[in-house]
Amino acid sequence: MDKLLKEIKSLSNYQLEILVNRVSDIRKSRLPEIPIEFPVANVAKPIIDPAYRISFDHFSGRTVMCFRHPGMGWLHFMFRAKERDRIVQIISGHNKNFGCDSGRK
């Protein structure tokens, strides 16, 4: 394992990004699957004020949200109009109460 870590540390940022993407694809195919429900325990520390970009994909009619993770690079998410509207509603309600909501219902 130490040899592998040493080899990984010698990769360029570009090579490392390719490796992360490939390993991510492998993880998607393995069991147990990543749970749909948000985990209650072992939650990673949130990234505070990450860089982000929000755009509209005219071809699909969906909103694209990209967030920069310091270890995994840019993560891209695409939302249908209904889900986008729900996210806007949740965020706009944050100044009214301190509730929490998770993804799809």
N, CA, C and O atoms as a GROMACS GRO file, in nm:
protein
  420
    1MET      N    1   0.083  -0.120   0.000
    1MET     CA    2   0.000   0.000   0.000
    1MET      C    3   0.086   0.126   0.000
    1MET      O    4   0.054   0.223  -0.067
    2ASP      N    5   0.198   0.124   0.075
    2ASP     CA    6   0.287   0.240   0.079
    2ASP      C    7   0.346   0.269  -0.059
    2ASP      O    8   0.362   0.385  -0.097
    3LYS      N    9   0.379   0.163  -0.132
    3LYS     CA   10   0.434   0.180  -0.267
    3LYS      C   11   0.331   0.246  -0.358
    3LYS      O   12   0.363   0.336  -0.436
    4LEU      N   13   0.206   0.200  -0.347
    4LEU     CA   14   0.100   0.257  -0.428
    4LEU      C   15   0.080   0.405  -0.395
    4LEU      O   16   0.067   0.486  -0.486
    5LEU      N   17   0.078   0.439  -0.267
    5LEU     CA   18   0.062   0.580  -0.227
    5LEU      C   19   0.177   0.665  -0.279
    5LEU      O   20   0.157   0.779  -0.321
    6LYS      N   21   0.297   0.610  -0.276
    6LYS     CA   22   0.413   0.683  -0.326
    6LYS      C   23   0.399   0.710  -0.476
    6LYS      O   24   0.431   0.819  -0.524
    7GLU      N   25   0.352   0.610  -0.550
    7GLU     CA   26   0.330   0.627  -0.694
    7GLU      C   27   0.221   0.729  -0.721
    7GLU      O   28   0.233   0.810  -0.813
    8ILE      N   29   0.115   0.726  -0.643
    8ILE     CA   30   0.004   0.821  -0.662
    8ILE      C   31   0.053   0.964  -0.636
    8ILE      O   32   0.015   1.056  -0.708
    9LYS      N   33   0.136   0.983  -0.534
    9LYS     CA   34   0.188   1.116  -0.502
    9LYS      C   35   0.273   1.172  -0.614
    9LYS      O   36   0.287   1.294  -0.626
   10SER      N   37   0.330   1.086  -0.697
   10SER     CA   38   0.416   1.133  -0.806
   10SER      C   39   0.336   1.173  -0.931
   10SER      O   40   0.394   1.227  -1.026
   11LEU      N   41   0.206   1.149  -0.931
   11LEU     CA   42   0.123   1.184  -1.047
   11LEU      C   43   0.104   1.335  -1.057
   11LEU      O   44   0.104   1.406  -0.956
   12SER      N   45   0.087   1.383  -1.180
   12SER     CA   46   0.053   1.524  -1.200
   12SER      C   47  -0.094   1.544  -1.162
   12SER      O   48  -0.167   1.447  -1.146
   13ASN      N   49  -0.136   1.669  -1.148
   13ASN     CA   50  -0.277   1.696  -1.117
   13ASN      C   51  -0.369   1.639  -1.224
   13ASN      O   52  -0.474   1.583  -1.192
   14TYR      N   53  -0.330   1.651  -1.349
   14TYR     CA   54  -0.410   1.599  -1.460
   14TYR      C   55  -0.422   1.447  -1.450
   14TYR      O   56  -0.532   1.392  -1.464
   15GLN      N   57  -0.310   1.379  -1.427
   15GLN     CA   58  -0.312   1.233  -1.415
   15GLN      C   59  -0.395   1.189  -1.295
   15GLN      O   60  -0.467   1.090  -1.302
   16LEU      N   61  -0.384   1.262  -1.186
   16LEU     CA   62  -0.459   1.229  -1.066
   16LEU      C   63  -0.609   1.246  -1.089
   16LEU      O   64  -0.689   1.165  -1.042
   17GLU      N   65  -0.647   1.350  -1.161
   17GLU     CA   66  -0.788   1.372  -1.190
   17GLU      C   67  -0.845   1.257  -1.275
   17GLU      O   68  -0.956   1.212  -1.251
   18ILE      N   69  -0.767   1.212  -1.373
   18ILE     CA   70  -0.810   1.098  -1.455
   18ILE      C   71  -0.826   0.973  -1.367
   18ILE      O   72  -0.924   0.900  -1.380
   19LEU      N   73  -0.730   0.950  -1.278
   19LEU     CA   74  -0.736   0.835  -1.189
   19LEU      C   75  -0.858   0.842  -1.098
   19LEU      O   76  -0.927   0.741  -1.080
   20VAL      N   77  -0.886   0.958  -1.041
   20VAL     CA   78  -1.003   0.974  -0.953
   20VAL      C   79  -1.131   0.943  -1.030
   20VAL      O   80  -1.219   0.875  -0.978
   21ASN      N   81  -1.141   0.992  -1.153
   21ASN     CA   82  -1.261   0.965  -1.234
   21ASN      C   83  -1.277   0.817  -1.263
   21ASN      O   84  -1.388   0.763  -1.256
   22ARG      N   85  -1.168   0.750  -1.295
   22ARG     CA   86  -1.175   0.606  -1.324
   22ARG      C   87  -1.209   0.525  -1.198
   22ARG      O   88  -1.290   0.432  -1.204
   23VAL      N   89  -1.149   0.561  -1.087
   23VAL     CA   90  -1.179   0.491  -0.962
   23VAL      C   91  -1.325   0.515  -0.923
   23VAL      O   92  -1.391   0.425  -0.872
   24SER      N   93  -1.375   0.635  -0.947
   24SER     CA   94  -1.515   0.667  -0.919
   24SER      C   95  -1.607   0.577  -1.001
   24SER      O   96  -1.708   0.528  -0.950
   25ASP      N   97  -1.574   0.556  -1.128
   25ASP     CA   98  -1.654   0.468  -1.214
   25ASP      C   99  -1.653   0.325  -1.160
   25ASP      O  100  -1.756   0.256  -1.163
   26ILE      N  101  -1.537   0.280  -1.112
   26ILE     CA  102  -1.528   0.145  -1.055
   26ILE      C  103  -1.614   0.136  -0.929
   26ILE      O  104  -1.683   0.036  -0.909
   27ARG      N  105  -1.609   0.240  -0.844
   27ARG     CA  106  -1.686   0.238  -0.719
   27ARG      C  107  -1.836   0.230  -0.747
   27ARG      O  108  -1.910   0.165  -0.673
   28LYS      N  109  -1.880   0.296  -0.853
   28LYS     CA  110  -2.023   0.295  -0.887
   28LYS      C  111  -2.074   0.154  -0.913
   28LYS      O  112  -2.191   0.124  -0.890
   29SER      N  113  -1.986   0.065  -0.961
   29SER     CA  114  -2.028  -0.069  -0.999
   29SER      C  115  -2.015  -0.169  -0.885
   29SER      O  116  -2.055  -0.285  -0.901
   30ARG      N  117  -1.962  -0.130  -0.772
   30ARG     CA  118  -1.938  -0.223  -0.662
   30ARG      C  119  -2.051  -0.224  -0.560
   30ARG      O  120  -2.131  -0.131  -0.551
   31LEU      N  121  -2.052  -0.332  -0.484
   31LEU     CA  122  -2.147  -0.345  -0.374
   31LEU      C  123  -2.073  -0.331  -0.244
   31LEU      O  124  -1.956  -0.369  -0.240
   32PRO      N  125  -2.129  -0.281  -0.138
   32PRO     CA  126  -2.263  -0.226  -0.136
   32PRO      C  127  -2.268  -0.092  -0.208
   32PRO      O  128  -2.171  -0.016  -0.212
   33GLU      N  129  -2.383  -0.066  -0.265
   33GLU     CA  130  -2.402   0.061  -0.335
   33GLU      C  131  -2.394   0.176  -0.235
   33GLU      O  132  -2.415   0.158  -0.115
   34ILE      N  133  -2.363   0.293  -0.288
   34ILE     CA  134  -2.368   0.414  -0.205
   34ILE      C  135  -2.515   0.439  -0.175
   34ILE      O  136  -2.596   0.447  -0.268
   35PRO      N  137  -2.552   0.450  -0.047
   35PRO     CA  138  -2.694   0.462  -0.012
   35PRO      C  139  -2.758   0.590  -0.066
   35PRO      O  140  -2.694   0.695  -0.074
   36ILE      N  141  -2.885   0.579  -0.102
   36ILE     CA  142  -2.962   0.694  -0.149
   36ILE      C  143  -2.988   0.790  -0.033
   36ILE      O  144  -2.980   0.912  -0.048
   37GLU      N  145  -3.019   0.732   0.083
   37GLU     CA  146  -3.049   0.814   0.200
   37GLU      C  147  -2.921   0.875   0.257
   37GLU      O  148  -2.815   0.813   0.256
   38PHE      N  149  -2.934   0.998   0.306
   38PHE     CA  150  -2.820   1.068   0.366
   38PHE      C  151  -2.778   0.996   0.493
   38PHE      O  152  -2.864   0.968   0.578
   39PRO      N  153  -2.650   0.966   0.511
   39PRO     CA  154  -2.606   0.892   0.630
   39PRO      C  155  -2.613   0.979   0.756
   39PRO      O  156  -2.579   1.098   0.752
   40VAL      N  157  -2.656   0.920   0.864
   40VAL     CA  158  -2.666   0.992   0.991
   40VAL      C  159  -2.529   0.994   1.059
   40VAL      O  160  -2.489   1.096   1.117
   41ALA      N  161  -2.458   0.883   1.052
   41ALA     CA  162  -2.326   0.873   1.117
   41ALA      C  163  -2.215   0.885   1.012
   41ALA      O  164  -2.240   0.870   0.892
   42ASN      N  165  -2.096   0.912   1.058
   42ASN     CA  166  -1.978   0.919   0.972
   42ASN      C  167  -1.992   1.021   0.858
   42ASN      O  168  -1.951   0.995   0.745
   43VAL      N  169  -2.050   1.134   0.888
   43VAL     CA  170  -2.068   1.238   0.787
   43VAL      C  171  -1.938   1.316   0.774
   43VAL      O  172  -1.881   1.361   0.874
   44ALA      N  173  -1.891   1.333   0.650
   44ALA     CA  174  -1.768   1.409   0.626
   44ALA      C  175  -1.790   1.556   0.658
   44ALA      O  176  -1.903   1.606   0.653
   45LYS      N  177  -1.683   1.625   0.690
   45LYS     CA  178  -1.692   1.768   0.717
   45LYS      C  179  -1.730   1.840   0.588
   45LYS      O  180  -1.676   1.810   0.482
   46PRO      N  181  -1.822   1.935   0.596
   46PRO     CA  182  -1.862   2.007   0.475
   46PRO      C  183  -1.750   2.101   0.427
   46PRO      O  184  -1.670   2.151   0.506
   47ILE      N  185  -1.748   2.124   0.298
   47ILE     CA  186  -1.656   2.221   0.240
   47ILE      C  187  -1.722   2.358   0.258
   47ILE      O  188  -1.835   2.378   0.214
   48ILE      N  189  -1.654   2.450   0.322
   48ILE     CA  190  -1.712   2.582   0.350
   48ILE      C  191  -1.692   2.673   0.231
   48ILE      O  192  -1.580   2.689   0.181
   49ASP      N  193  -1.799   2.733   0.186
   49ASP     CA  194  -1.800   2.827   0.073
   49ASP      C  195  -1.721   2.775  -0.047
   49ASP      O  196  -1.624   2.838  -0.089
   50PRO      N  197  -1.762   2.660  -0.103
   50PRO     CA  198  -1.688   2.607  -0.218
   50PRO      C  199  -1.711   2.694  -0.342
   50PRO      O  200  -1.813   2.763  -0.353
   51ALA      N  201  -1.616   2.689  -0.433
   51ALA     CA  202  -1.639   2.754  -0.562
   51ALA      C  203  -1.751   2.676  -0.631
   51ALA      O  204  -1.760   2.555  -0.616
   52TYR      N  205  -1.834   2.744  -0.705
   52TYR     CA  206  -1.943   2.676  -0.775
   52TYR      C  207  -1.978   2.750  -0.904
   52TYR      O  208  -1.941   2.865  -0.923
   53ARG      N  209  -2.049   2.680  -0.989
   53ARG     CA  210  -2.100   2.739  -1.113
   53ARG      C  211  -2.236   2.678  -1.139
   53ARG      O  212  -2.254   2.557  -1.128
   54ILE      N  213  -2.330   2.762  -1.174
   54ILE     CA  214  -2.465   2.716  -1.205
   54ILE      C  215  -2.498   2.764  -1.346
   54ILE      O  216  -2.481   2.882  -1.378
   55SER      N  217  -2.544   2.672  -1.428
   55SER     CA  218  -2.578   2.709  -1.566
   55SER      C  219  -2.702   2.631  -1.608
   55SER      O  220  -2.751   2.544  -1.536
   56PHE      N  221  -2.752   2.664  -1.725
   56PHE     CA  222  -2.870   2.598  -1.780
   56PHE      C  223  -2.830   2.526  -1.907
   56PHE      O  224  -2.769   2.584  -1.996
   57ASP      N  225  -2.864   2.398  -1.915
   57ASP     CA  226  -2.836   2.318  -2.034
   57ASP      C  227  -2.957   2.326  -2.127
   57ASP      O  228  -3.060   2.265  -2.100
   58HIS      N  229  -2.944   2.402  -2.235
   58HIS     CA  230  -3.057   2.423  -2.326
   58HIS      C  231  -3.100   2.295  -2.396
   58HIS      O  232  -3.218   2.280  -2.430
   59PHE      N  233  -3.008   2.205  -2.418
   59PHE     CA  234  -3.041   2.081  -2.488
   59PHE      C  235  -3.134   1.993  -2.404
   59PHE      O  236  -3.232   1.940  -2.456
   60SER      N  237  -3.103   1.979  -2.274
   60SER     CA  238  -3.183   1.892  -2.188
   60SER      C  239  -3.291   1.966  -2.111
   60SER      O  240  -3.386   1.905  -2.062
   61GLY      N  241  -3.278   2.100  -2.102
   61GLY     CA  242  -3.373   2.178  -2.023
   61GLY      C  243  -3.351   2.164  -1.874
   61GLY      O  244  -3.442   2.187  -1.794
   62ARG      N  245  -3.230   2.127  -1.836
   62ARG     CA  246  -3.200   2.106  -1.694
   62ARG      C  247  -3.098   2.208  -1.644
   62ARG      O  248  -3.022   2.266  -1.721
   63THR      N  249  -3.099   2.226  -1.513
   63THR     CA  250  -3.002   2.314  -1.448
   63THR      C  251  -2.880   2.231  -1.412
   63THR      O  252  -2.892   2.120  -1.360
   64VAL      N  253  -2.762   2.286  -1.441
   64VAL     CA  254  -2.636   2.218  -1.409
   64VAL      C  255  -2.570   2.295  -1.294
   64VAL      O  256  -2.546   2.415  -1.304
   65MET      N  257  -2.541   2.224  -1.187
   65MET     CA  258  -2.472   2.283  -1.072
   65MET      C  259  -2.339   2.212  -1.056
   65MET      O  260  -2.334   2.089  -1.047
   66CYS      N  261  -2.231   2.289  -1.053
   66CYS     CA  262  -2.096   2.234  -1.038
   66CYS      C  263  -2.035   2.292  -0.911
   66CYS      O  264  -2.038   2.412  -0.888
   67PHE      N  265  -1.979   2.204  -0.830
   67PHE     CA  266  -1.915   2.246  -0.706
   67PHE      C  267  -1.771   2.196  -0.708
   67PHE      O  268  -1.744   2.084  -0.750
   68ARG      N  269  -1.680   2.280  -0.661
   68ARG     CA  270  -1.539   2.242  -0.658
   68ARG      C  271  -1.506   2.180  -0.522
   68ARG      O  272  -1.517   2.244  -0.418
   69HIS      N  273  -1.466   2.053  -0.527
   69HIS     CA  274  -1.421   1.982  -0.407
   69HIS      C  275  -1.269   1.981  -0.410
   69HIS      O  276  -1.210   1.944  -0.512
   70PRO      N  277  -1.203   2.021  -0.300
   70PRO     CA  278  -1.057   2.030  -0.302
   70PRO      C  279  -0.986   1.898  -0.333
   70PRO      O  280  -0.875   1.899  -0.385
   71GLY      N  281  -1.049   1.786  -0.302
   71GLY     CA  282  -0.985   1.657  -0.327
   71GLY      C  283  -1.034   1.586  -0.451
   71GLY      O  284  -0.960   1.506  -0.509
   72MET      N  285  -1.156   1.614  -0.494
   72MET     CA  286  -1.213   1.541  -0.606
   72MET      C  287  -1.233   1.627  -0.730
   72MET      O  288  -1.282   1.578  -0.832
   73GLY      N  289  -1.197   1.753  -0.723
   73GLY     CA  290  -1.213   1.840  -0.840
   73GLY      C  291  -1.355   1.891  -0.854
   73GLY      O  292  -1.428   1.902  -0.755
   74TRP      N  293  -1.393   1.922  -0.976
   74TRP     CA  294  -1.527   1.975  -1.003
   74TRP      C  295  -1.627   1.861  -1.012
   74TRP      O  296  -1.610   1.768  -1.091
   75LEU      N  297  -1.732   1.870  -0.931
   75LEU     CA  298  -1.839   1.770  -0.931
   75LEU      C  299  -1.960   1.833  -0.999
   75LEU      O  300  -2.002   1.943  -0.962
   76HIS      N  301  -2.016   1.764  -1.097
   76HIS     CA  302  -2.125   1.818  -1.178
   76HIS      C  303  -2.255   1.744  -1.144
   76HIS      O  304  -2.258   1.621  -1.134
   77PHE      N  305  -2.362   1.822  -1.128
   77PHE     CA  306  -2.493   1.766  -1.100
   77PHE      C  307  -2.594   1.832  -1.193
   77PHE      O  308  -2.586   1.952  -1.220
   78MET      N  309  -2.690   1.754  -1.242
   78MET     CA  310  -2.791   1.805  -1.334
   78MET      C  311  -2.929   1.780  -1.273
   78MET      O  312  -2.959   1.669  -1.230
   79PHE      N  313  -3.013   1.884  -1.270
   79PHE     CA  314  -3.144   1.875  -1.206
   79PHE      C  315  -3.256   1.911  -1.302
   79PHE      O  316  -3.246   2.006  -1.381
   80ARG      N  317  -3.365   1.834  -1.294
   80ARG     CA  318  -3.487   1.869  -1.368
   80ARG      C  319  -3.548   1.994  -1.305
   80ARG      O  320  -3.515   2.030  -1.193
   81ALA      N  321  -3.636   2.058  -1.379
   81ALA     CA  322  -3.698   2.183  -1.333
   81ALA      C  323  -3.769   2.165  -1.198
   81ALA      O  324  -3.758   2.252  -1.111
   82LYS      N  325  -3.840   2.054  -1.181
   82LYS     CA  326  -3.915   2.032  -1.057
   82LYS      C  327  -3.819   2.025  -0.938
   82LYS      O  328  -3.847   2.083  -0.833
   83GLU      N  329  -3.707   1.953  -0.954
   83GLU     CA  330  -3.611   1.940  -0.844
   83GLU      C  331  -3.539   2.073  -0.820
   83GLU      O  332  -3.513   2.109  -0.705
   84ARG      N  333  -3.508   2.144  -0.928
   84ARG     CA  334  -3.444   2.276  -0.914
   84ARG      C  335  -3.534   2.370  -0.835
   84ARG      O  336  -3.487   2.440  -0.746
   85ASP      N  337  -3.663   2.372  -0.866
   85ASP     CA  338  -3.758   2.458  -0.796
   85ASP      C  339  -3.767   2.421  -0.648
   85ASP      O  340  -3.781   2.508  -0.562
   86ARG      N  341  -3.758   2.291  -0.619
   86ARG     CA  342  -3.762   2.245  -0.481
   86ARG      C  343  -3.637   2.291  -0.405
   86ARG      O  344  -3.647   2.331  -0.289
   87ILE      N  345  -3.521   2.285  -0.470
   87ILE     CA  346  -3.397   2.332  -0.408
   87ILE      C  347  -3.405   2.481  -0.378
   87ILE      O  348  -3.365   2.526  -0.271
   88VAL      N  349  -3.457   2.558  -0.474
   88VAL     CA  350  -3.472   2.702  -0.454
   88VAL      C  351  -3.565   2.729  -0.336
   88VAL      O  352  -3.537   2.816  -0.254
   89GLN      N  353  -3.674   2.655  -0.327
   89GLN     CA  354  -3.769   2.672  -0.217
   89GLN      C  355  -3.703   2.641  -0.083
   89GLN      O  356  -3.724   2.713   0.014
   90ILE      N  357  -3.625   2.534  -0.077
   90ILE     CA  358  -3.558   2.496   0.048
   90ILE      C  359  -3.459   2.603   0.089
   90ILE      O  360  -3.458   2.646   0.205
   91ILE      N  361  -3.376   2.648  -0.005
   91ILE     CA  362  -3.273   2.748   0.028
   91ILE      C  363  -3.336   2.881   0.067
   91ILE      O  364  -3.290   2.946   0.160
   92SER      N  365  -3.441   2.921  -0.003
   92SER     CA  366  -3.503   3.049   0.030
   92SER      C  367  -3.572   3.044   0.167
   92SER      O  368  -3.596   3.149   0.227
   93GLY      N  369  -3.605   2.926   0.215
   93GLY     CA  370  -3.666   2.912   0.347
   93GLY      C  371  -3.565   2.908   0.460
   93GLY      O  372  -3.604   2.910   0.577
   94HIS      N  373  -3.437   2.901   0.429
   94HIS     CA  374  -3.335   2.891   0.534
   94HIS      C  375  -3.328   3.015   0.621
   94HIS      O  376  -3.288   3.006   0.738
   95ASN      N  377  -3.365   3.130   0.569
   95ASN     CA  378  -3.360   3.250   0.653
   95ASN      C  379  -3.484   3.259   0.743
   95ASN      O  380  -3.490   3.346   0.830
   96LYS      N  381  -3.582   3.173   0.722
   96LYS     CA  382  -3.705   3.176   0.801
   96LYS      C  383  -3.702   3.075   0.915
   96LYS      O  384  -3.762   3.097   1.021
   97ASN      N  385  -3.632   2.965   0.892
   97ASN     CA  386  -3.624   2.863   0.997
   97ASN      C  387  -3.492   2.789   0.982
   97ASN      O  388  -3.417   2.812   0.887
   98PHE      N  389  -3.465   2.703   1.073
   98PHE     CA  390  -3.339   2.632   1.070
   98PHE      C  391  -3.361   2.485   1.035
   98PHE      O  392  -3.285   2.398   1.079
   99GLY      N  393  -3.464   2.457   0.957
   99GLY     CA  394  -3.496   2.321   0.919
   99GLY      C  395  -3.395   2.264   0.820
   99GLY      O  396  -3.307   2.334   0.770
  100CYS      N  397  -3.411   2.137   0.793
  100CYS     CA  398  -3.323   2.067   0.701
  100CYS      C  399  -3.409   1.982   0.612
  100CYS      O  400  -3.514   1.932   0.655
  101ASP      N  401  -3.368   1.964   0.489
  101ASP     CA  402  -3.439   1.878   0.397
  101ASP      C  403  -3.337   1.802   0.317
  101ASP      O  404  -3.226   1.850   0.293
  102SER      N  405  -3.374   1.684   0.276
  102SER     CA  406  -3.284   1.603   0.195
  102SER      C  407  -3.336   1.600   0.053
  102SER      O  408  -3.439   1.659   0.022
  103GLY      N  409  -3.265   1.529  -0.032
  103GLY     CA  410  -3.298   1.520  -0.174
  103GLY      C  411  -3.436   1.468  -0.202
  103GLY      O  412  -3.531   1.501  -0.131
  104ARG      N  413  -3.449   1.387  -0.305
  104ARG     CA  414  -3.578   1.339  -0.354
  104ARG      C  415  -3.666   1.281  -0.244
  104ARG      O  416  -3.617   1.223  -0.146
  105LYS      N  417  -3.794   1.297  -0.264
  105LYS     CA  418  -3.891   1.237  -0.171
  105LYS      C  419  -3.968   1.132  -0.245
  105LYS      O  420  -4.056   1.068  -0.187
   0.00000   0.00000   0.00000
